[in-house]
Amino acid sequence: MKRVVCLVTFLALSVAVSHVHAQATGDPREGLTLARQVCSECHAIRRGQVRSPNSRAPTFLELATAPGMTIAALSVALTTPHAGMPMFRFTTEQREDVIAYILSLR
């Protein structure tokens, strides 16, 4: 839980300097497909999963329901290197799709 709080704090602070659209524009179905291919090795990506394969990786449900979680915060998380998170080179569309999927879990 402490790692989620740290991640959320980092992401919330990042929102202040980010200029990302206020409404998701991605396709959650495409985001799920990409999450299965890229993210599921470390993260629990489905609503019913209670633990991530990597114990340091928050579940997508934890991310989606974290207080203050926004599109901007998720965008920063997917484009800024941070401890334990490999950097993926998503296209803008792919990033928007993954974000739309994560937020659809709310």
NUKEMI-698299 format. One line per 8 residues: their letters; for each residue x, y, z of N, C-alpha, C. Coordinates in steps of 0.1 Angstrom, whole numbers. Example, Ala and Ser with C-alpha at 12.3 -4.5 7.8 and 13.67 -1.06 7.14 Angstrom:
# residues 2
AS	132 -57 78 123 -45 78 132 -33 78  128 -22 71 137 -11 71 129 0 79
***
This chain:
# residues 106
MKRVVCLV	8 -12 0 0 0 0 9 13 0  20 12 7 29 23 8 34 27 -6  37 17 -15 42 20 -28 31 27 -37  18 23 -34 7 29 -42 6 44 -37  7 47 -24 7 60 -19 18 69 -25  30 63 -26 41 70 -32 39 73 -47  34 63 -54 32 65 -68 21 75 -70  10 75 -62 -1 84 -64 4 98 -61
TFLALSVA	12 100 -50 18 113 -47 26 118 -59  35 110 -64 43 114 -75 34 118 -87  25 110 -90 16 113 -102 8 125 -99  3 127 -87 -5 139 -84 3 152 -86  15 152 -81 24 163 -83 27 166 -97  28 155 -105 31 157 -119 20 163 -127  8 161 -122 -4 167 -129 -3 182 -130  2 188 -119 3 203 -119 11 209 -131
VSHVHAQA	20 201 -136 28 206 -147 25 200 -161  14 192 -161 11 185 -173 -1 192 -180  -1 192 -193 -12 198 -201 -18 187 -210  -25 178 -203 -31 167 -210 -47 169 -210  -53 164 -221 -68 166 -222 -75 160 -210  -86 166 -206 -93 162 -194 -102 150 -196  -104 146 -209 -113 135 -211 -105 124 -219  -107 112 -215 -100 101 -222 -105 100 -237
TGDPREGL	-95 98 -246 -98 97 -260 -95 84 -266  -89 75 -257 -85 62 -262 -96 52 -263  -93 40 -268 -102 29 -269 -99 19 -258  -107 17 -248 -104 8 -238 -102 -7 -242  -109 -11 -253 -107 -24 -258 -93 -26 -264  -89 -16 -271 -75 -17 -276 -65 -16 -265  -68 -8 -254 -60 -7 -243 -58 -20 -235  -69 -28 -234 -69 -41 -228 -60 -51 -236
TLARQVCS	-61 -50 -249 -53 -59 -258 -38 -56 -256  -35 -43 -256 -21 -39 -254 -16 -42 -240  -25 -40 -230 -21 -44 -216 -18 -59 -215  -26 -67 -221 -24 -82 -221 -10 -85 -227  -6 -78 -237 7 -80 -244 19 -75 -237  17 -63 -231 29 -56 -225 29 -55 -210  17 -53 -204 17 -49 -190 15 -61 -180  8 -72 -185 3 -82 -177 14 -91 -171
ECHAIRRG	26 -90 -176 38 -97 -170 40 -92 -156  38 -79 -153 41 -74 -140 28 -70 -133  18 -65 -140 6 -59 -134 -6 -69 -135  -15 -69 -125 -28 -75 -126 -36 -65 -134  -41 -69 -145 -48 -59 -154 -63 -60 -154  -68 -70 -148 -83 -72 -148 -89 -69 -134  -101 -65 -134 -108 -61 -122 -108 -72 -111  -109 -85 -115 -110 -96 -105 -97 -100 -100
QVRSPNSR	-86 -96 -105 -73 -100 -100 -69 -92 -88  -65 -98 -77 -62 -91 -65 -48 -88 -63  -39 -96 -70 -25 -94 -69 -18 -93 -82  -8 -85 -83 0 -84 -96 10 -95 -95  14 -100 -107 25 -110 -107 38 -105 -101  41 -92 -103 52 -85 -96 46 -78 -84  50 -82 -72 45 -77 -60 47 -62 -58  57 -56 -65 59 -42 -65 51 -34 -74
APTFLELA	44 -41 -83 36 -34 -93 21 -33 -89  16 -21 -88 2 -20 -84 -7 -26 -95  -19 -31 -90 -29 -36 -100 -35 -24 -108  -40 -27 -119 -46 -16 -127 -58 -11 -119  -65 -19 -112 -77 -15 -104 -72 -5 -93  -61 -8 -87 -55 1 -77 -52 15 -83  -46 14 -95 -43 27 -102 -55 34 -105  -65 28 -111 -78 34 -115 -85 41 -104
TAPGMTIA	-85 35 -92 -93 39 -81 -84 47 -71  -72 50 -73 -64 58 -64 -69 72 -64  -70 78 -52 -75 92 -51 -67 101 -60  -73 109 -67 -67 119 -76 -61 114 -89  -64 101 -92 -58 96 -104 -65 102 -116  -58 107 -125 -63 114 -137 -56 108 -150  -61 113 -161 -55 110 -174 -41 115 -174  -39 127 -169 -26 134 -169 -16 126 -160
ALSVALTT	-21 121 -149 -12 114 -140 -7 101 -146  -17 94 -153 -13 81 -159 -4 84 -171  -7 95 -178 2 98 -190 16 100 -185  18 108 -174 31 110 -169 38 97 -165  30 88 -158 35 75 -154 40 67 -166  33 68 -177 37 60 -189 48 66 -197  52 78 -194 62 85 -202 74 90 -194  74 87 -181 85 92 -172 91 79 -165
PHAGMPMF	104 78 -167 111 67 -160 109 68 -145  106 56 -138 106 56 -124 109 42 -119  113 41 -107 119 29 -101 110 16 -104  116 6 -110 110 -6 -112 101 -7 -124  99 4 -131 90 4 -143 99 5 -156  98 -5 -164 106 -4 -177 99 6 -185  107 13 -193 101 23 -202 97 17 -216  85 19 -219 80 14 -231 78 25 -241
RFTTEQRE	79 23 -253 78 34 -263 64 32 -270  54 36 -262 40 36 -268 38 48 -277  31 45 -288 26 57 -296 16 65 -287  13 77 -291 3 85 -284 -10 77 -284  -14 71 -295 -27 64 -295 -26 52 -286  -15 44 -285 -14 33 -276 -15 37 -262  -8 48 -259 -8 53 -245 -23 57 -241  -30 64 -250 -43 68 -247 -52 56 -246
DVIAYILS	-50 46 -253 -58 33 -252 -56 27 -239  -44 26 -234 -41 19 -221 -47 28 -210  -45 41 -211 -51 49 -201 -66 48 -201  -73 48 -212 -87 46 -213 -91 33 -207  -84 23 -209 -87 10 -203 -86 10 -187  -74 16 -183 -73 16 -168 -84 24 -162  -87 36 -167 -98 44 -161 -112 37 -163  -113 28 -172 -126 21 -174 -129 12 -162
LR	-119 9 -155 -120 0 -143 -126 6 -131  -128 19 -131 -134 26 -120 -148 21 -117
***
